[in-house]
């Protein structure tokens, strides 16, 4: 895929799209000082809505939802989605407790401002407890060079994404 950056142009090849507004270098380091104190963070649903996500919680929710697209917890089990809901819930919890990304996110938040979070599945969501990010946008953080396999780079980039109010996440579709 060829990466192109265009200013002041809306473009997509999907019926829905997510985009990320990234600040100029001089706006980096201006942080929202929100602290998450023992906050429960659930996976979110980022699909066809026409919405803009500004808050650290919303961006954190987007981040933890995106982890599944990089970790692929179902990859080693071809019958993953055929398991009963209670078995899936246990598999999700095992994955949440073993993922390096969730470990990094928790450490990053604590190191940044003492925040502590608990990542949980929504027990009341019957079909999709991991939430989702629309298919064309599930790798947005990677495409914008924010995602990293290097722990230090990942933590630094995600602090910037979550807490810098200049980073704004837009979700939209072509139905209006």
Buried (B, 14 or more C-beta within 10 A) or exposed (E): EEEEEEEEEEEBEEEBBBBBEBBEEEEEEEBBEBEBEEBEBBBBBBBBBEEEBEEBBBBBBBBBBBBBBBBEBBEEEEEBEEBEEEEBBEBBBEBBEEBEBBEBBBEBBEEBBEBEBEBBBBEEBEEEBBBBBBEBBBBBBBBBEBBBEEBEEBBBBBBBBBBBBBBBBBBBBEEE
